[in-house]
Structures are given as structure tokens and as C-alpha cells.
Amino acid sequence: MVTSVFFIAAMSICGTTKSKLNFLKDKHEWDNTKIVFKILEQDDCSLITFTHVGLLPGIACYKDCSNAWRHYLPESLSGLLTEGKGRPEPIT
């Protein structure tokens, strides 16, 4: 669990993507989707929510990409914030 020493304000970070997904036939499948992070205070801790707007079940990378986000956020980002080292590649 990541705890905060202080809290300034609720914050939302959002960006439109430009992709080059080399493993897909359509390498620009993520173009114009949005990555949204929201950081809030909850019970004296920081709560980070993540949404990839436009990553829908009908696109080719949905299964692989949703599973990857499940690694990068709770595993890699959490390690980066709490230990100073993320894990950009899943441990196999």
C-alpha cells in the first residue's frame, strides 16, 4: 500500500495516445484513445485509478493489453512508488 505524507489536491492526468503497436496488423490501434490517471486521497492514503478510454473488447489487442495494464499498474508502478524500482517486464 502506498501512503502519502501530505496531500495537495485531487488530480487527474489525461493524454491522447499515438501508438505503434508492432505486434498488431493495425499498428495504430490505440491512436486517439485516452489514458486517464486520477489520484485521490482515501483514508490517509493515495488512491490511483486508471482508465484506458477506447481500449474495447472488439479491438485486436484488448486481451493482451488489458492483461498488461494489470501488470504495469499494481506491480510495476506500485514498486516504482514504494521501492524506487518498477518492473517494466512481467516476471515469468
Residue pairs with C-beta under 8 A, 6 or more apart in sequence:
1 45
2 45
2 46
2 48
2 78
2 81
2 82
3 44
3 45
3 46
4 41
4 44
4 45
4 46
7 41
7 46
10 38
10 39
10 40
10 41
11 38
11 39
12 36
12 37
12 38
12 39
13 36
13 37
13 38
13 39
14 34
14 35
14 36
14 37
15 34
15 35
16 32
16 33
16 34
17 30
17 31
17 32
17 33
17 34
17 35
18 28
18 30
18 31
19 27
19 28
19 29
19 30
19 31
19 33
20 27
20 28
21 27
21 28
21 29
21 30
21 61
23 61
23 64
24 60
24 61
25 60
26 60
29 59
29 60
29 61
30 54
30 55
30 61
30 65
32 54
33 52
33 53
33 54
33 55
34 51
34 52
34 53
34 54
35 50
35 51
35 52
35 53
36 50
36 51
36 52
36 53
37 48
37 49
37 50
38 48
38 49
38 50
38 51
39 46
39 47
39 48
40 46
40 47
40 49
41 47
48 73
48 77
50 69
50 73
52 65
52 69
55 61
55 62
55 65
55 66
56 62
71 87
71 90
72 88
75 87
75 90
76 86
76 87
76 88
77 86
79 85
79 86
79 87
80 86
